[in-house]
Amino acid sequence: MAVTTIGEVTENVIHQLRGRPTDLVSLVDTVRRRRLHVVVIPAEVIMYWRAEDPGEWQLVLEWLTTMNVEVILS
């Protein structure tokens, strides 16, 4: 059975997000590089992501949960 590392999961998420119309890849990359445990995101931005790229937002939200990153709406 193959073991998948967190780094591999993160790289997979980033790969899936490249070229998408939203800036979700920037969020993932920033959380990864800075090793953040909390991110503050304006509610309007989340509403935009949900409307414009719902599948990718769900992917990122699941990744944030896996990484134990708390999302705070502002």
C-alpha positions in Angstrom: 0.0 0.0 0.0 1.4 3.4 -1.0 1.7 6.1 1.6 0.8 9.6 0.6 2.6 12.4 2.4 1.1 15.8 3.3 3.5 17.4 0.9 2.3 15.2 -2.0 -1.3 16.0 -1.1 -0.5 19.7 -1.1 1.4 19.5 -4.4 -1.6 17.6 -5.9 -4.0 20.4 -4.8 -1.7 23.1 -6.2 -1.4 21.2 -9.5 -5.2 20.9 -9.7 -5.6 24.7 -9.1 -3.0 26.0 -11.6 -4.6 27.9 -14.4 -8.0 28.3 -12.6 -9.6 31.7 -12.8 -9.5 32.3 -9.1 -6.5 32.9 -6.8 -7.0 29.8 -4.7 -3.6 28.5 -5.6 -2.1 31.6 -3.9 -4.0 30.8 -0.7 -2.8 27.2 -0.6 0.8 28.2 -1.5 0.8 30.9 1.3 -0.5 28.5 3.9 2.0 25.9 2.9 5.0 28.2 2.9 4.2 30.1 6.1 2.8 27.0 7.9 -0.2 29.0 8.9 -2.7 27.5 11.4 -5.3 30.2 10.9 -6.4 32.2 7.9 -8.7 35.2 7.8 -10.7 35.4 4.6 -13.3 38.0 3.8 -16.8 36.6 3.4 -17.1 38.3 0.0 -14.1 36.4 -1.3 -15.5 33.0 -0.2 -18.8 33.9 -1.8 -16.9 34.7 -5.0 -15.0 31.4 -4.9 -18.2 29.5 -4.2 -19.9 31.1 -7.2 -17.0 31.1 -9.7 -15.0 28.0 -8.8 -17.1 25.9 -6.4 -15.3 22.6 -7.0 -11.9 24.1 -6.4 -13.1 26.0 -3.3 -14.4 22.7 -1.9 -11.0 21.1 -2.7 -9.2 23.9 -0.9 -11.6 23.8 2.1 -11.0 20.0 2.4 -7.2 20.6 2.2 -7.4 23.3 4.9 -9.3 21.0 7.1 -6.7 18.2 6.5 -3.9 20.6 7.4 -5.8 21.7 10.6 -6.0 25.3 9.4 -8.8 27.3 10.9 -10.7 29.6 8.5 -12.0 32.8 10.1 -14.5 34.9 8.1 -14.0 38.6 8.2 
